[in-house]
């Protein structure tokens, strides 16, 4: 354990949400040793959720993206190494290699994030075929949005639908192509997926389900159209690929750390090396809301919670990671908030007014509440997080009853 000895050095690799939270919590919680934060991008560490929404509509000023101003890192004695890529981890010497530089650590925190999956079809390298994960990606997308009239989004998940809704609001002819027969993959129930499909179609979005991209064609090196598995040809001056992400595990694997759908950690976020922790999108961790199974979560909540927890562990106060998973997605006038993990549910109960776009879907596995999907119902969402974490929670019959109030139920349980 590091404790508060000034002789100890903590190095955090990855300056995204999880890494910045870990560094911030270490200082806020009293760590006085040397603290180094290494980021691959040259920008100040920044928030990613606005990249698919406010950044594209120019309603989120650039300075509003930064987690902290530059002065904060100086004033809190956080050594910020930006634009630096780690080449290797020497576990024996407790050193990371960054080009010719060697940085020693007593405790290493890996917050390496994830990388977007590539579209493997002819023409994928054409100009105007983009993905969205970084601020540079968002800047390129914003520039292309200014001139493109026809936009194709490949993938009907969180990012794809958020950008599609933004593009449609900007007056762009927008088509979403989803390979499966429903939107949002396995993230939401069938009913919520169908609601989102109809809501987006009603605002002018074209959404094609069960459709695969077979080729991107261009002229003069720039994308011009998308060819689909059903023989379609869709005009496109901009194609955004949003078909999921893979955890960044190469560095950890090369160092001999255990990999299992991400960097494998225990409930205290320790890797197979006791001097190395891992947090955020790159991690698979035992989760009590998945029956103790090892899962990987990509969310702000997960990154923040794990960043705080790893700081406490480094300071000698380890606690198991047992936060209720929750997610959100802003898609035009729809705020979707998800609490818990509804995969494997056997029954759903819908409360609220679907026609008015204000309702919640309660997902049960038998009698156990495992997930709640709330549309434009933030109060329901907050109550749901408490209900899901309760040892004894609501039953389907209780939720189905007239007069059910989630806030009252949360206080009761």
N, C-alpha and C positions, 0 to 999 in steps of 0.2 A: 504493500500500500504506500501511496505517496505521502499522505499526511500533509503537513504544511511546511516541510523542510525546504528552504530556499535552494538547497543543493540538488533537488530533484528537478527533472525536466520532463514535461509532458508535450508530446508532439501530436497534433491533430492533422491528419492528412485528408483534405476535402473541406472546402469552404462553402458548402451549401447549407441548407437549413439545419441538418443534424450537426455538422461540424461546428458551425457558428454557435449553435445552442450549447454545445459541450464547452467550448471556450468561454462563452459568456457566463455559464453557470459555475464553472470552476472559479472564476474570479469573484463572482457574486457570493459564492459559498465559502470563500476564504482561502483559496489556494494562493500561496505567495511564491511558489517556485517559478522556474522559467517555463514560459508557455509559448509554443510556436504553432502557428496556424498556416498550413500550406495549401494553396489553391491553384488549380491548373489554369484558371481563367485570369485575365489581367484586370478585370473589373473588381471593384469593391464587392464583397459578398452581398448577394441580393436575393430577394424573394422571387420565386418562380411562378406562383399562381397568376399574377397580373399579366404575364407574358402572353397568354392566350385570350386576354380580355381587354383590360384598360390600356395596356401598352399598345395594342393594335388599333384602338380607337383614339389614341393620344389623349385619353382622359386621366392617365396615371403618369404624372411627371417622372422623369428619369430619376431624380433625386429621391423620390418616394419609394423606389425599389430597394435602396440599400438597407440592410439590417441595422447597421450602425454607421455613423459618419467616420471619416478617416481618423479624426481626433480621438475617438473612443479607444481605438486600438493602441494609440500612443499613450493616452492617459492611463490605460489599464495595463500597460506593459505587456501587450500581446504582440509578439513578433510576427508580422504579416509577410508571408512570402507568396506573392501572386505571380501568375504566369509561369509556375514551376511544376514540372512533371516528375514524379518519383519513379526512378528506374528500377529500384530493387530495395528489398528489406533484408538486412543482415541480422538475423535473430540472435546469432551467437554473440556478435559484437554490439547488439542493440543499437544499430545504426541504420539510417535510411540513406540511400544514394540518390542524389539529385544532380545529374550531370557529373561535374567534377567535385561538387560539394558533398561533404559527408556531415550528417546531422545526427548527433547522439540523442538517445532517449532513455528514460527510465520506464516510462509508460507510453505506449503508442496507441492512438485511437484512429481507426480506419473508418472514414465516412466518405467512401469513394463513389457513392451514388450508382446510377445505372446509365446505360447507353440505349439509344433508340434502335429498334430492330430495322434493318434495311429492307427495302422492297427489291426482291431478286427477280427482275424481269428486264427484258431488253428495253433500253432507253431510260433506265433509272438514273443515269448520270447526266441527263440533259439539263441545261440551264432552266431554272424555274421549278425544278423538283426539289422540294425542301422538306425538312423535318423541324420539329420544335422541341428543344430542351433547354438551350442556353439563351442568354441575352443576345449574343451575336446571331443566333438563329432567328430570334424574334425581330431583330433589326432588319435582317434580310427578308423576312416574311412581310414586314411592314412596307418595305420599299417595293416589293413585288405587288402587294395589294393595291398600291396607288395606280398601277397601270393595267392590272389584269381585270378583265370583265367576266371571264369564265373560270371558275375555280372548282377543282375536284379534290375532295378530301377522301383519302383512302384509310378507312378505319372508323367505325362508329362507337368509339369509346369516349372517355372523358375529354381528352384533348381534341379529338376530331369534332365532337359535337360542340364544344365551346368555341372553337375557331369557326366552325360552320355557322353557328348562330351569329357570331360577330360579323362574318363576311356578309351574311344575308342582310343584317342590319345596315351595312354599308352600301347596300344596293347591288351587290354582286350576284350573278347567276351561279348558284352553288349546288353542287351535287356531292352527296356522301355515298360512298361504295363500301358496303360491309359484307365480308365473306360469309358470315353466319346468317341464320334466319331471324336474328333479332339484334337490337342495339344493346350496347353496354356489356357485351360478353356475359360473364357470370356475376357481374357486380351488383345487379339488381334482379328483382323478381320479374316474372313474365308480364305481370300487370303493369308495373312501373315502366318496363321497357316499351310496352305497347303505348302507354300514355305519352312517353317521350316521342315515339315515332309519329303519332298523330299530331302532337303539339308542334313539332318541327315542320311537318308537311303543311300544316295550316298556315304557317308564316312564309311559305313559298320555297322551302328547301325541297330539293329532289333527293330522295333517299332510296337507294336500290339495295335490297337485302339478297343474300345468297349470290352475290356477284363478285367475281374475281378479276383483278387486272391481269391481262396477259401481255400487254406491251404499251409503252409510251412512245409516241411518234412525235417528231419535231421537224422544224425547218430552220436552217441556219444555226443549228446547235441548240435551239431553244424548244421547249416542249410546246406542242401544238394541239395534241389530242390524246385521249386515253382510250385504248381498245380493251373491251371487256369480254369475259368468257361467254356471254350470250350473243356475241357478234356486234355489240354496240360500239359506236365511236362517239366519244363525248368531247367537245371542244374544251380546251383548257390552256390558259396561259400561265396558270399556277397550279401545281399539284402538291398538296401537303400529305406526307406519309405519316400516319399515326397508328401503327399496328403493334404497339406494345414496346416493352423495354426489357433488356436483359441486365442482370446485376453486373457491376464491374468487379470481377473476381481475379483477374489475371495476376495482379501484383501479389495478392494473398496466396494464390495457388503456387506461384513461383517461389514463394517463401515457405511453402510446405504446410500452410494452414489448411484445416479441414474445410472442404467446400461441399455444400448440399443445397442446391438451388439458391445460391448466395453464399456468403461467408458464414459458416456455421458458428453460432454462439450459444452459450447456455442462457439460462433465465436471468443471469446477472450481466449478460452482454459480453462475456469473456469468450475469446476464441480458444482454439486448442493450445495456444501459447498464453500462459497466465499474465504475461506482461503486455499483451495486446488485446484491446477491445475493438469491437466493430459495431457500427450503428447506422440506421437509416436504410435507404433503398437497397443497399448492397448486402443486406443481412437476412439470413433466415434464423428465426428464433422460435422456441417453443411458446405456444400461445394458448392460454387457458380458454379462450373463446373459440378455439378450434379443437377443443378436446385434448389440448396438450400437444397437438401435432406441430411440427416445425413448418412455419409459413413465412413468406416474405411479403411485407406491406410497403406500398408506395403512397405515403400521405404526409402532409405537414404534421398532423397529430403524432404519427409514429416517430417522425424525425425529432420533433420537439421533446416528446416524452422520453425517448431513448437518450437524447443529448443531456437532459437533466439527470437521468438515472445514472449514466456513466460518470458524470461529474461527481455525484454522491459516492459512487463506488470507489473512485480514485481517492476521494477524501476519507475513505475508511468507513463509509456508511452504505454498504451494498444492500440492495433490496431487489426482489424478483420483479421482472417486467410483467405487469398484469393490467396495464391500462386498457380500457375498452376501446377497440378500434373505431375510429370515425373518420368520415370523409365528407367533402362537399364539392359541388360543381355548380357554377353559375352559367346558365345557358339562356341568354337573352333575359326574358322575364321569369324564368324558372330557376329557383334556387333549390337544388336537390341536396339534401343532407342525409347521410347514411350513418347509422349507429350499429355496431356489431357486425357479425359476419353471417349473412343469411344463406350461404351456400349449404344445400342439403335440407332446406326447410320442407316441411310436409303440409303446412297449412298457412294460409294468409287471411288476415282480417283487415279490411280497409275501413278507415274512419275519416270522415270529413266530406268535402264536396269536390269530387273529381272534375265535374264540369266547370267549377269555378277555379280549378287549378290550385286547390288548397286542401291537401289531404295527407294522410300517413298510412303506409302499409306495414302492418305488424306481421312478422314472419316467425313461425313457430316450428320447432322440431318436437313433435309430440306436444306435451304441455309446456315446454320450455321456450320462452321468448329468446330468440337468438339474433334478431335483426329488425331494425325499423327504418323504413325509407320515407322521408318526409319531404313533401313538395310545398314550398312556400309556407312552411309551418315550423318556424324556429323554436317555438315553445315546446312543441311535441318532441323535437329532436333533443333538446336539453333534458327533458324528462326521460326520454328513451335511454339515454346514456346511463342514467341512474337506475332505471328499471333493469337493464341488461346486466348491470354489475351486482344487483341484489342477489343474495343467497336464495331467497324465495320471492319469486316475481309473479307477474300477472299471468293468468291462463287465457286461452282463446275465448272461453265463455265470458270471462270478466271484461275483456276488451270489447267483445261483441255486444254487451249489454247496453241498453239505452242509458245515456247519462254518463258514460265512461269519461273520466277526466284524467289524462296522463299525469298531470302535475299532482293531483290529489293522490293518484296511485303511487307515484314516485315517493311522496312523503310517507305514505302508509308502509311501503315495502322497504 
